[in-house]
Amino acid sequence: MHGIYNVAIVVWAFLSQVLRDGKEASCQAAVARIVSHCQQEELPSPTADTGDYCRARAKISEAALRDLSCEVAEEMEQAADTSWLWKGRLHPKLVDGFT
């Protein structure tokens, strides 16, 4: 992926689709949110055509999603206030033993 449709922006737009309903869940609405974001950030905006967005969304690999998830998790963990830590120093872990 290149240009405006990088992994982060496509994942953000896709999440904005699945968290909405009706017309706000359409590809057209997702692209409109990307255009609005680009205008606010004074970045080059894509066209209103949904084709490029849909193709970029289809190209997102599991590895890219995993990397993005890990990066966000690491940043959140580093930013955690010490009052959130267990006994003031340990990061709690969640373990699911269901098989």
The 8 nearest C-alpha neighbors of each residue, nearest first, counted from 0:
[[1, 5, 4, 55, 2, 6, 58, 59],
 [0, 2, 5, 4, 3, 6, 55, 51],
 [3, 1, 4, 5, 0, 45, 43, 44],
 [2, 4, 5, 1, 45, 44, 8, 43],
 [3, 5, 2, 9, 1, 8, 0, 55],
 [6, 4, 0, 8, 1, 7, 3, 9],
 [5, 7, 9, 8, 10, 4, 59, 0],
 [6, 8, 10, 9, 5, 11, 67, 4],
 [9, 7, 11, 10, 5, 6, 4, 12],
 [8, 10, 12, 6, 11, 7, 4, 13],
 [9, 11, 13, 7, 12, 8, 6, 14],
 [12, 10, 8, 14, 9, 13, 7, 15],
 [13, 11, 15, 9, 29, 14, 10, 8],
 [12, 14, 10, 16, 15, 11, 9, 17],
 [15, 13, 17, 11, 16, 12, 10, 18],
 [14, 16, 12, 13, 18, 17, 11, 19],
 [17, 15, 24, 13, 14, 19, 18, 29],
 [16, 18, 14, 19, 15, 24, 13, 20],
 [17, 19, 15, 16, 14, 20, 24, 13],
 [20, 18, 24, 16, 17, 23, 15, 21],
 [21, 19, 24, 23, 22, 18, 17, 16],
 [20, 22, 23, 24, 19, 25, 16, 28],
 [21, 23, 24, 25, 20, 28, 19, 27],
 [22, 24, 21, 28, 25, 20, 19, 16],
 [25, 23, 16, 20, 19, 22, 21, 17],
 [26, 24, 28, 27, 22, 23, 29, 16],
 [27, 25, 29, 28, 30, 49, 24, 53],
 [26, 28, 30, 25, 29, 49, 31, 47],
 [29, 27, 31, 25, 23, 26, 30, 32],
 [30, 28, 26, 32, 31, 12, 27, 16],
 [29, 31, 33, 27, 32, 28, 34, 26],
 [30, 32, 28, 34, 29, 33, 35, 27],
 [33, 31, 35, 29, 30, 34, 36, 28],
 [34, 32, 30, 36, 31, 35, 37, 29],
 [35, 33, 31, 37, 44, 32, 36, 30],
 [34, 36, 32, 38, 33, 37, 31, 39],
 [37, 35, 33, 39, 34, 38, 32, 40],
 [38, 36, 42, 40, 34, 44, 39, 35],
 [37, 39, 41, 35, 40, 36, 42, 34],
 [40, 38, 36, 37, 41, 35, 42, 34],
 [39, 41, 37, 38, 42, 36, 35, 43],
 [42, 40, 38, 39, 37, 43, 36, 44],
 [43, 41, 37, 40, 38, 44, 39, 36],
 [42, 44, 37, 45, 41, 38, 3, 34],
 [45, 43, 34, 37, 42, 46, 38, 3],
 [46, 44, 34, 47, 43, 3, 33, 48],
 [45, 47, 48, 44, 34, 49, 30, 51],
 [46, 48, 49, 30, 45, 31, 27, 34],
 [49, 47, 46, 50, 51, 27, 30, 45],
 [50, 48, 52, 51, 27, 53, 26, 47],
 [51, 49, 53, 52, 48, 54, 55, 26],
 [52, 50, 54, 53, 49, 55, 48, 4],
 [51, 53, 55, 49, 54, 50, 56, 4],
 [52, 54, 56, 50, 55, 51, 49, 57],
 [55, 53, 57, 51, 56, 52, 50, 58],
 [56, 54, 52, 58, 57, 53, 51, 4],
 [57, 55, 53, 54, 58, 59, 52, 9],
 [56, 58, 54, 55, 59, 53, 60, 52],
 [59, 57, 55, 56, 60, 54, 0, 53],
 [60, 58, 56, 57, 63, 55, 6, 61],
 [61, 59, 63, 62, 58, 64, 57, 65],
 [60, 62, 64, 63, 65, 59, 66, 58],
 [61, 63, 65, 60, 64, 66, 59, 67],
 [64, 62, 66, 60, 65, 61, 67, 59],
 [65, 63, 67, 61, 62, 66, 68, 60],
 [64, 66, 62, 68, 63, 67, 61, 69],
 [67, 65, 63, 69, 68, 64, 62, 70],
 [66, 68, 70, 64, 65, 69, 63, 71],
 [69, 67, 65, 71, 66, 70, 64, 72],
 [70, 68, 72, 66, 71, 67, 73, 65],
 [69, 71, 67, 73, 72, 68, 66, 74],
 [70, 72, 74, 68, 69, 73, 75, 67],
 [73, 71, 69, 75, 70, 74, 76, 68],
 [74, 72, 76, 70, 75, 71, 69, 77],
 [75, 73, 71, 77, 76, 72, 78, 70],
 [76, 74, 78, 72, 73, 77, 79, 71],
 [75, 77, 73, 79, 78, 74, 72, 90],
 [78, 76, 74, 75, 79, 73, 80, 72],
 [77, 79, 75, 76, 74, 80, 73, 81],
 [80, 78, 76, 77, 75, 81, 83, 84],
 [79, 81, 82, 83, 78, 84, 77, 76],
 [80, 82, 83, 84, 87, 79, 88, 85],
 [81, 83, 80, 84, 87, 85, 79, 86],
 [84, 82, 81, 80, 79, 85, 87, 90],
 [85, 83, 87, 81, 89, 90, 88, 82],
 [84, 86, 89, 87, 88, 90, 91, 83],
 [85, 87, 88, 84, 89, 82, 83, 90],
 [88, 86, 84, 85, 81, 82, 89, 83],
 [87, 89, 84, 86, 85, 90, 81, 82],
 [90, 88, 85, 84, 91, 87, 86, 81],
 [89, 91, 84, 85, 92, 88, 76, 83],
 [92, 90, 89, 85, 93, 84, 83, 88],
 [93, 91, 94, 90, 89, 85, 95, 84],
 [92, 94, 95, 91, 96, 90, 97, 85],
 [95, 93, 96, 92, 97, 91, 98, 90],
 [94, 96, 97, 93, 98, 92, 91, 90],
 [95, 97, 94, 98, 93, 92, 91, 90],
 [96, 98, 95, 94, 93, 92, 91, 65],
 [97, 96, 95, 94, 93, 92, 91, 65]]
